[in-house]
Protein backbone atom coordinates (compact mmCIF):
# COMPACT_ATOMS: atom_id res chain seq x y z
CA UNK A 1 0.00 0.00 0.00
CA UNK A 2 1.19 3.52 -0.76
CA UNK A 3 2.93 5.22 2.16
CA UNK A 4 4.83 8.37 3.01
CA UNK A 5 8.04 8.91 4.97
CA UNK A 6 7.72 11.14 8.03
CA UNK A 7 10.32 12.43 10.45
CA UNK A 8 10.00 11.61 14.16
CA UNK A 9 8.96 15.22 14.87
CA UNK A 10 6.16 15.01 12.30
CA UNK A 11 4.93 11.70 13.74
CA UNK A 12 4.99 13.15 17.26
CA UNK A 13 2.99 16.17 16.08
CA UNK A 14 0.31 13.94 14.52
CA UNK A 15 0.13 11.59 17.54
CA UNK A 16 -0.19 14.46 20.04
CA UNK A 17 -2.91 16.05 17.91
CA UNK A 18 -4.91 12.80 17.84
CA UNK A 19 -4.71 12.55 21.64
CA UNK A 20 -6.35 15.99 21.81
CA UNK A 21 -9.02 15.00 19.24
CA UNK A 22 -7.59 17.55 16.80
CA UNK A 23 -6.07 16.16 13.64
CA UNK A 24 -3.71 17.98 11.29
CA UNK A 25 -6.52 18.86 8.84
CA UNK A 26 -8.81 20.10 11.63
CA UNK A 27 -11.04 17.03 11.86
CA UNK A 28 -12.00 15.16 15.01
CA UNK A 29 -11.10 11.49 15.46
CA UNK A 30 -14.50 10.28 14.16
CA UNK A 31 -14.83 12.66 11.21
CA UNK A 32 -14.65 11.67 7.53
CA UNK A 33 -13.22 13.92 4.85
CA UNK A 34 -15.64 15.28 2.25
CA UNK A 35 -16.29 12.64 -0.41
CA UNK A 36 -17.54 13.14 -3.98
CA UNK A 37 -19.87 10.39 -5.21
CA UNK A 38 -21.13 10.09 -8.78
CA UNK A 39 -22.99 7.17 -10.38
CA UNK A 40 -23.57 6.12 -13.99
CA UNK A 41 -20.16 7.35 -15.14
CA UNK A 42 -19.28 4.49 -17.54
CA UNK A 43 -21.70 3.96 -20.42
CA UNK A 44 -21.00 0.32 -21.35
CA UNK A 45 -21.72 -1.13 -17.90
CA UNK A 46 -24.82 -2.28 -16.03
CA UNK A 47 -23.90 0.09 -13.20
CA UNK A 48 -20.97 2.27 -12.25
CA UNK A 49 -19.78 4.79 -9.68
CA UNK A 50 -16.83 7.00 -8.93
CA UNK A 51 -15.81 8.05 -5.42
CA UNK A 52 -13.20 10.71 -4.80
CA UNK A 53 -12.10 11.01 -1.18
CA UNK A 54 -9.70 13.99 -1.44
CA UNK A 55 -6.64 12.30 -3.01
CA UNK A 56 -8.14 8.80 -3.11
CA UNK A 57 -9.92 8.17 -6.40
CA UNK A 58 -11.92 4.99 -7.06
CA UNK A 59 -13.86 3.88 -10.14
CA UNK A 60 -16.19 0.85 -10.03
CA UNK A 61 -17.98 -0.72 -12.99
CA UNK A 62 -20.44 -3.62 -12.78
CA UNK A 63 -21.28 -5.85 -15.73
CA UNK A 64 -24.19 -8.30 -15.54
CA UNK A 65 -23.71 -11.44 -17.63
CA UNK A 66 -25.55 -14.74 -17.78
CA UNK A 67 -23.82 -17.70 -16.21
CA UNK A 68 -24.41 -21.04 -14.55
CA UNK A 69 -25.27 -21.14 -10.82
CA UNK A 70 -22.74 -22.67 -8.46
CA UNK A 71 -23.38 -26.29 -7.49
CA UNK A 72 -23.70 -25.51 -3.78
CA UNK A 73 -26.21 -22.69 -4.47
CA UNK A 74 -28.23 -23.70 -7.55
CA UNK A 75 -30.96 -21.09 -7.03
CA UNK A 76 -28.70 -18.03 -6.63
CA UNK A 77 -26.57 -15.74 -8.75
CA UNK A 78 -23.21 -14.50 -7.50
CA UNK A 79 -20.68 -11.66 -7.53
CA UNK A 80 -17.11 -11.72 -8.83
CA UNK A 81 -14.61 -9.06 -7.79
CA UNK A 82 -11.60 -7.85 -9.79
CA UNK A 83 -9.30 -5.09 -8.52
CA UNK A 84 -6.77 -3.19 -10.62
CA UNK A 85 -4.33 -0.92 -8.80
CA UNK A 86 -3.15 1.50 -11.46
CA UNK A 87 -2.26 4.19 -8.93
CA UNK A 88 0.51 6.68 -9.67
CA UNK A 89 2.42 5.47 -6.63
CA UNK A 90 5.64 3.57 -7.52
CA UNK A 91 4.94 1.15 -4.66
CA UNK A 92 1.83 -0.09 -6.46
CA UNK A 93 3.64 -1.04 -9.65
CA UNK A 94 4.21 -4.70 -10.47
CA UNK A 95 3.92 -7.22 -7.65
CA UNK A 96 3.07 -4.60 -5.00
CA UNK A 97 -0.06 -3.57 -6.88
CA UNK A 98 -1.03 -7.19 -7.58
CA UNK A 99 -0.75 -8.14 -3.90
CA UNK A 100 -2.83 -5.12 -2.84
CA UNK A 101 -5.43 -5.89 -5.51
CA UNK A 102 -5.71 -9.50 -4.34
CA UNK A 103 -6.00 -8.35 -0.71
CA UNK A 104 -8.79 -5.89 -1.58
CA UNK A 105 -10.67 -8.49 -3.65
CA UNK A 106 -10.45 -11.06 -0.83
CA UNK A 107 -11.71 -8.46 1.64
CA UNK A 108 -14.69 -7.68 -0.62
CA UNK A 109 -15.51 -11.39 -0.96
CA UNK A 110 -15.44 -11.65 2.83
CA UNK A 111 -17.64 -8.56 3.29
CA UNK A 112 -20.23 -9.85 0.79
CA UNK A 113 -20.16 -13.41 2.10
CA UNK A 114 -22.97 -12.40 4.47
CA UNK A 115 -26.16 -13.82 2.92
CA UNK A 116 -28.25 -10.76 3.73
CA UNK A 117 -25.92 -8.24 2.03
CA UNK A 118 -27.32 -8.79 -1.50
CA UNK A 119 -30.42 -10.79 -2.47
CA UNK A 120 -28.64 -13.34 -4.66
CA UNK A 121 -31.85 -15.32 -5.21
CA UNK A 122 -33.20 -12.40 -7.24
CA UNK A 123 -30.30 -12.99 -9.66
CA UNK A 124 -31.44 -16.53 -10.43
CA UNK A 125 -33.13 -16.94 -13.83
CA UNK A 126 -33.60 -20.70 -14.02
CA UNK A 127 -32.46 -22.85 -11.06
CA UNK A 128 -29.40 -25.03 -11.79
CA UNK A 129 -29.19 -23.68 -15.34
CA UNK A 130 -29.04 -19.88 -15.67
CA UNK A 131 -28.34 -16.97 -13.37
CA UNK A 132 -26.97 -13.45 -13.48
CA UNK A 133 -23.31 -13.04 -12.56
CA UNK A 134 -22.28 -9.55 -11.49
CA UNK A 135 -18.66 -8.82 -12.39
CA UNK A 136 -17.52 -5.98 -10.13
CA UNK A 137 -14.41 -4.28 -11.52
CA UNK A 138 -12.63 -1.91 -9.12
CA UNK A 139 -10.04 0.52 -10.49
CA UNK A 140 -7.79 2.37 -8.04
CA UNK A 141 -6.97 5.57 -9.93
CA UNK A 142 -5.20 7.37 -7.10
CA UNK A 143 -4.24 6.41 -3.56
CA UNK A 144 -4.43 9.02 -0.83
CA UNK A 145 -5.23 6.89 2.20
CA UNK A 146 -8.27 4.96 3.44
CA UNK A 147 -8.78 3.02 0.21
CA UNK A 148 -10.89 0.20 1.73
CA UNK A 149 -13.61 2.59 2.91
CA UNK A 150 -13.64 4.48 -0.40
CA UNK A 151 -13.88 1.23 -2.39
CA UNK A 152 -16.76 -0.10 -0.29
CA UNK A 153 -18.65 3.19 -0.78
CA UNK A 154 -18.04 3.03 -4.53
CA UNK A 155 -19.19 -0.61 -4.72
CA UNK A 156 -22.43 0.15 -2.87
CA UNK A 157 -23.09 3.18 -5.09
CA UNK A 158 -22.43 1.10 -8.23
CA UNK A 159 -24.77 -1.68 -7.02
CA UNK A 160 -27.45 0.97 -6.38
CA UNK A 161 -26.97 2.18 -9.96
CA UNK A 162 -27.02 -1.33 -11.48
CA UNK A 163 -29.88 -2.20 -13.81
CA UNK A 164 -30.35 -5.81 -14.90
CA UNK A 165 -32.61 -6.62 -17.89
CA UNK A 166 -35.75 -8.57 -17.13
CA UNK A 167 -35.88 -12.02 -18.71
CA UNK A 168 -38.54 -14.62 -19.34
CA UNK A 169 -38.00 -18.36 -19.57
CA UNK A 170 -40.12 -19.84 -22.38
CA UNK A 171 -40.73 -23.58 -22.74
CA UNK A 172 -42.00 -25.21 -25.91
CA UNK A 173 -43.99 -28.43 -26.28
CA UNK A 174 -40.83 -30.54 -26.36
CA UNK A 175 -39.66 -29.09 -23.04
CA UNK A 176 -36.86 -27.02 -24.57
CA UNK A 177 -36.30 -23.81 -22.62
CA UNK A 178 -35.45 -20.48 -24.22
CA UNK A 179 -34.54 -17.23 -22.53
CA UNK A 180 -36.06 -14.02 -23.81
CA UNK A 181 -34.57 -10.66 -22.84
CA UNK A 182 -36.74 -7.58 -22.68
CA UNK A 183 -36.02 -5.00 -25.42
CA UNK A 184 -37.15 -2.12 -23.22
CA UNK A 185 -34.10 -0.56 -21.47
CA UNK A 186 -36.39 0.66 -18.68
CA UNK A 187 -37.82 -2.82 -18.11
CA UNK A 188 -35.19 -3.93 -15.62
CA UNK A 189 -34.68 -5.07 -12.04
CA UNK A 190 -32.85 -3.05 -9.40
CA UNK A 191 -30.92 -4.45 -6.48
CA UNK A 192 -31.91 -3.69 -2.91
CA UNK A 193 -28.72 -2.23 -1.37
CA UNK A 194 -30.20 -1.47 2.05
CA UNK A 195 -28.23 -4.31 3.68
CA UNK A 196 -25.02 -3.83 1.65
CA UNK A 197 -22.29 -3.11 4.21
CA UNK A 198 -19.70 -0.36 4.07
CA UNK A 199 -16.19 -0.75 5.46
CA UNK A 200 -15.07 1.54 8.29
CA UNK A 201 -11.32 1.47 8.88
CA UNK A 202 -10.19 2.48 12.35
CA UNK A 203 -6.48 3.22 12.71
CA UNK A 204 -4.89 3.06 16.15
CA UNK A 205 -2.63 6.08 16.72
CA UNK A 206 -1.13 6.34 20.17
CA UNK A 207 -3.84 5.56 22.71
CA UNK A 208 -6.71 6.60 20.43
CA UNK A 209 -8.15 5.54 17.09
CA UNK A 210 -9.26 7.58 14.07
CA UNK A 211 -11.47 6.95 11.04
CA UNK A 212 -10.62 7.91 7.46
CA UNK A 213 -6.89 8.18 8.09
CA UNK A 214 -4.72 10.13 5.66
CA UNK A 215 -1.46 8.68 4.31
CA UNK A 216 0.44 10.64 6.96
CA UNK A 217 -1.76 9.25 9.74
CA UNK A 218 -1.45 5.71 8.34
CA UNK A 219 2.33 6.11 8.62
CA UNK A 220 1.86 6.76 12.36
CA UNK A 221 -0.41 3.74 12.89
CA UNK A 222 0.92 0.25 13.57
CA UNK A 223 -2.46 -1.49 13.55
CA UNK A 224 -5.88 -0.92 12.02
CA UNK A 225 -9.24 -2.65 12.25
CA UNK A 226 -11.45 -3.00 9.16
CA UNK A 227 -15.10 -3.35 10.16
CA UNK A 228 -17.93 -3.90 7.67
CA UNK A 229 -21.13 -2.32 8.99
CA UNK A 230 -24.69 -2.37 7.65
CA UNK A 231 -27.05 0.61 7.64
CA UNK A 232 -28.59 -0.71 10.87
CA UNK A 233 -25.22 -0.83 12.62
CA UNK A 234 -24.75 -4.61 12.44
CA UNK A 235 -21.15 -5.79 12.08
CA UNK A 236 -20.81 -8.46 9.38
CA UNK A 237 -17.02 -8.95 9.37
CA UNK A 238 -13.78 -7.69 10.88
CA UNK A 239 -10.16 -7.79 9.80
CA UNK A 240 -7.04 -6.59 11.57
CA UNK A 241 -4.23 -5.19 9.44
CA UNK A 242 -0.78 -3.89 10.32
CA UNK A 243 2.20 -5.21 12.25
CA UNK A 244 1.12 -3.90 15.65
CA UNK A 245 -1.22 -5.50 18.18
CA UNK A 246 -4.59 -4.46 19.60
CA UNK A 247 -5.69 -5.19 23.14
CA UNK A 248 -9.26 -6.47 23.72
CA UNK A 249 -10.44 -3.22 25.31
CA UNK A 250 -9.28 -1.22 22.27
CA UNK A 251 -11.01 -3.66 19.90
CA UNK A 252 -14.35 -3.27 21.70
CA UNK A 253 -14.01 0.52 21.65
CA UNK A 254 -13.18 0.45 17.94
CA UNK A 255 -16.18 -1.79 17.25
CA UNK A 256 -18.51 0.64 19.02
CA UNK A 257 -17.01 3.56 17.08
CA UNK A 258 -17.27 1.61 13.82
CA UNK A 259 -20.97 0.91 14.38
CA UNK A 260 -21.70 4.53 15.25
CA UNK A 261 -19.71 6.01 12.35
CA UNK A 262 -20.90 3.32 9.92
CA UNK A 263 -24.57 4.15 10.48
CA UNK A 264 -23.89 7.84 9.83
CA UNK A 265 -21.90 6.96 6.71
CA UNK A 266 -24.80 4.89 5.30
CA UNK A 267 -27.31 7.68 5.96
CA UNK A 268 -25.14 10.28 4.22
CA UNK A 269 -24.42 7.99 1.25
CA UNK A 270 -28.06 6.99 0.76
CA UNK A 271 -29.12 10.65 0.88
CA UNK A 272 -26.65 11.49 -1.93
CA UNK A 273 -27.75 8.51 -4.03
CA UNK A 274 -31.45 9.35 -3.61
CA UNK A 275 -30.87 13.01 -4.50
CA UNK A 276 -28.92 12.03 -7.61
CA UNK A 277 -31.63 9.51 -8.58
CA UNK A 278 -34.37 12.14 -8.24
CA UNK A 279 -32.63 14.42 -10.77
CA UNK A 280 -32.90 11.72 -13.45
CA UNK A 281 -31.39 12.52 -16.83
CA UNK A 282 -31.28 16.23 -16.06
CA UNK A 283 -28.35 15.92 -13.65
CA UNK A 284 -24.98 17.16 -14.90
CA UNK A 285 -22.41 14.39 -15.37
CA UNK A 286 -18.73 14.88 -14.64
CA UNK A 287 -17.56 11.37 -15.49
CA UNK A 288 -14.32 9.71 -14.46
CA UNK A 289 -12.30 11.81 -16.94
CA UNK A 290 -13.61 15.06 -15.44
C-alpha positions in Angstrom: 0.0 0.0 0.0 1.2 3.5 -0.8 2.9 5.2 2.2 4.8 8.4 3.0 8.0 8.9 5.0 7.7 11.1 8.0 10.3 12.4 10.5 10.0 11.6 14.2 9.0 15.2 14.9 6.2 15.0 12.3 4.9 11.7 13.7 5.0 13.1 17.3 3.0 16.2 16.1 0.3 13.9 14.5 0.1 11.6 17.5 -0.2 14.5 20.0 -2.9 16.1 17.9 -4.9 12.8 17.8 -4.7 12.5 21.6 -6.4 16.0 21.8 -9.0 15.0 19.2 -7.6 17.5 16.8 -6.1 16.2 13.6 -3.7 18.0 11.3 -6.5 18.9 8.8 -8.8 20.1 11.6 -11.0 17.0 11.9 -12.0 15.2 15.0 -11.1 11.5 15.5 -14.5 10.3 14.2 -14.8 12.7 11.2 -14.6 11.7 7.5 -13.2 13.9 4.8 -15.6 15.3 2.2 -16.3 12.6 -0.4 -17.5 13.1 -4.0 -19.9 10.4 -5.2 -21.1 10.1 -8.8 -23.0 7.2 -10.4 -23.6 6.1 -14.0 -20.2 7.3 -15.1 -19.3 4.5 -17.5 -21.7 4.0 -20.4 -21.0 0.3 -21.3 -21.7 -1.1 -17.9 -24.8 -2.3 -16.0 -23.9 0.1 -13.2 -21.0 2.3 -12.2 -19.8 4.8 -9.7 -16.8 7.0 -8.9 -15.8 8.1 -5.4 -13.2 10.7 -4.8 -12.1 11.0 -1.2 -9.7 14.0 -1.4 -6.6 12.3 -3.0 -8.1 8.8 -3.1 -9.9 8.2 -6.4 -11.9 5.0 -7.1 -13.9 3.9 -10.1 -16.2 0.8 -10.0 -18.0 -0.7 -13.0 -20.4 -3.6 -12.8 -21.3 -5.8 -15.7 -24.2 -8.3 -15.5 -23.7 -11.4 -17.6 -25.5 -14.7 -17.8 -23.8 -17.7 -16.2 -24.4 -21.0 -14.5 -25.3 -21.1 -10.8 -22.7 -22.7 -8.5 -23.4 -26.3 -7.5 -23.7 -25.5 -3.8 -26.2 -22.7 -4.5 -28.2 -23.7 -7.5 -31.0 -21.1 -7.0 -28.7 -18.0 -6.6 -26.6 -15.7 -8.7 -23.2 -14.5 -7.5 -20.7 -11.7 -7.5 -17.1 -11.7 -8.8 -14.6 -9.1 -7.8 -11.6 -7.9 -9.8 -9.3 -5.1 -8.5 -6.8 -3.2 -10.6 -4.3 -0.9 -8.8 -3.2 1.5 -11.5 -2.3 4.2 -8.9 0.5 6.7 -9.7 2.4 5.5 -6.6 5.6 3.6 -7.5 4.9 1.2 -4.7 1.8 -0.1 -6.5 3.6 -1.0 -9.6 4.2 -4.7 -10.5 3.9 -7.2 -7.7 3.1 -4.6 -5.0 -0.1 -3.6 -6.9 -1.0 -7.2 -7.6 -0.8 -8.1 -3.9 -2.8 -5.1 -2.8 -5.4 -5.9 -5.5 -5.7 -9.5 -4.3 -6.0 -8.4 -0.7 -8.8 -5.9 -1.6 -10.7 -8.5 -3.6 -10.4 -11.1 -0.8 -11.7 -8.5 1.6 -14.7 -7.7 -0.6 -15.5 -11.4 -1.0 -15.4 -11.6 2.8 -17.6 -8.6 3.3 -20.2 -9.8 0.8 -20.2 -13.4 2.1 -23.0 -12.4 4.5 -26.2 -13.8 2.9 -28.3 -10.8 3.7 -25.9 -8.2 2.0 -27.3 -8.8 -1.5 -30.4 -10.8 -2.5 -28.6 -13.3 -4.7 -31.8 -15.3 -5.2 -33.2 -12.4 -7.2 -30.3 -13.0 -9.7 -31.4 -16.5 -10.4 -33.1 -16.9 -13.8 -33.6 -20.7 -14.0 -32.5 -22.9 -11.1 -29.4 -25.0 -11.8 -29.2 -23.7 -15.3 -29.0 -19.9 -15.7 -28.3 -17.0 -13.4 -27.0 -13.4 -13.5 -23.3 -13.0 -12.6 -22.3 -9.5 -11.5 -18.7 -8.8 -12.4 -17.5 -6.0 -10.1 -14.4 -4.3 -11.5 -12.6 -1.9 -9.1 -10.0 0.5 -10.5 -7.8 2.4 -8.0 -7.0 5.6 -9.9 -5.2 7.4 -7.1 -4.2 6.4 -3.6 -4.4 9.0 -0.8 -5.2 6.9 2.2 -8.3 5.0 3.4 -8.8 3.0 0.2 -10.9 0.2 1.7 -13.6 2.6 2.9 -13.6 4.5 -0.4 -13.9 1.2 -2.4 -16.8 -0.1 -0.3 -18.7 3.2 -0.8 -18.0 3.0 -4.5 -19.2 -0.6 -4.7 -22.4 0.1 -2.9 -23.1 3.2 -5.1 -22.4 1.1 -8.2 -24.8 -1.7 -7.0 -27.4 1.0 -6.4 -27.0 2.2 -10.0 -27.0 -1.3 -11.5 -29.9 -2.2 -13.8 -30.4 -5.8 -14.9 -32.6 -6.6 -17.9 -35.8 -8.6 -17.1 -35.9 -12.0 -18.7 -38.5 -14.6 -19.3 -38.0 -18.4 -19.6 -40.1 -19.8 -22.4 -40.7 -23.6 -22.7 -42.0 -25.2 -25.9 -44.0 -28.4 -26.3 -40.8 -30.5 -26.4 -39.7 -29.1 -23.0 -36.9 -27.0 -24.6 -36.3 -23.8 -22.6 -35.4 -20.5 -24.2 -34.5 -17.2 -22.5 -36.1 -14.0 -23.8 -34.6 -10.7 -22.8 -36.7 -7.6 -22.7 -36.0 -5.0 -25.4 -37.1 -2.1 -23.2 -34.1 -0.6 -21.5 -36.4 0.7 -18.7 -37.8 -2.8 -18.1 -35.2 -3.9 -15.6 -34.7 -5.1 -12.0 -32.9 -3.1 -9.4 -30.9 -4.4 -6.5 -31.9 -3.7 -2.9 -28.7 -2.2 -1.4 -30.2 -1.5 2.1 -28.2 -4.3 3.7 -25.0 -3.8 1.6 -22.3 -3.1 4.2 -19.7 -0.4 4.1 -16.2 -0.8 5.5 -15.1 1.5 8.3 -11.3 1.5 8.9 -10.2 2.5 12.4 -6.5 3.2 12.7 -4.9 3.1 16.2 -2.6 6.1 16.7 -1.1 6.3 20.2 -3.8 5.6 22.7 -6.7 6.6 20.4 -8.2 5.5 17.1 -9.3 7.6 14.1 -11.5 7.0 11.0 -10.6 7.9 7.5 -6.9 8.2 8.1 -4.7 10.1 5.7 -1.5 8.7 4.3 0.4 10.6 7.0 -1.8 9.2 9.7 -1.5 5.7 8.3 2.3 6.1 8.6 1.9 6.8 12.4 -0.4 3.7 12.9 0.9 0.2 13.6 -2.5 -1.5 13.5 -5.9 -0.9 12.0 -9.2 -2.7 12.2 -11.4 -3.0 9.2 -15.1 -3.3 10.2 -17.9 -3.9 7.7 -21.1 -2.3 9.0 -24.7 -2.4 7.7 -27.0 0.6 7.6 -28.6 -0.7 10.9 -25.2 -0.8 12.6 -24.7 -4.6 12.4 -21.2 -5.8 12.1 -20.8 -8.5 9.4 -17.0 -9.0 9.4 -13.8 -7.7 10.9 -10.2 -7.8 9.8 -7.0 -6.6 11.6 -4.2 -5.2 9.4 -0.8 -3.9 10.3 2.2 -5.2 12.2 1.1 -3.9 15.6 -1.2 -5.5 18.2 -4.6 -4.5 19.6 -5.7 -5.2 23.1 -9.3 -6.5 23.7 -10.4 -3.2 25.3 -9.3 -1.2 22.3 -11.0 -3.7 19.9 -14.4 -3.3 21.7 -14.0 0.5 21.7 -13.2 0.4 17.9 -16.2 -1.8 17.3 -18.5 0.6 19.0 -17.0 3.6 17.1 -17.3 1.6 13.8 -21.0 0.9 14.4 -21.7 4.5 15.2 -19.7 6.0 12.4 -20.9 3.3 9.9 -24.6 4.1 10.5 -23.9 7.8 9.8 -21.9 7.0 6.7 -24.8 4.9 5.3 -27.3 7.7 6.0 -25.1 10.3 4.2 -24.4 8.0 1.2 -28.1 7.0 0.8 -29.1 10.7 0.9 -26.6 11.5 -1.9 -27.8 8.5 -4.0 -31.5 9.3 -3.6 -30.9 13.0 -4.5 -28.9 12.0 -7.6 -31.6 9.5 -8.6 -34.4 12.1 -8.2 -32.6 14.4 -10.8 -32.9 11.7 -13.5 -31.4 12.5 -16.8 -31.3 16.2 -16.1 -28.4 15.9 -13.6 -25.0 17.2 -14.9 -22.4 14.4 -15.4 -18.7 14.9 -14.6 -17.6 11.4 -15.5 -14.3 9.7 -14.5 -12.3 11.8 -16.9 -13.6 15.1 -15.4 
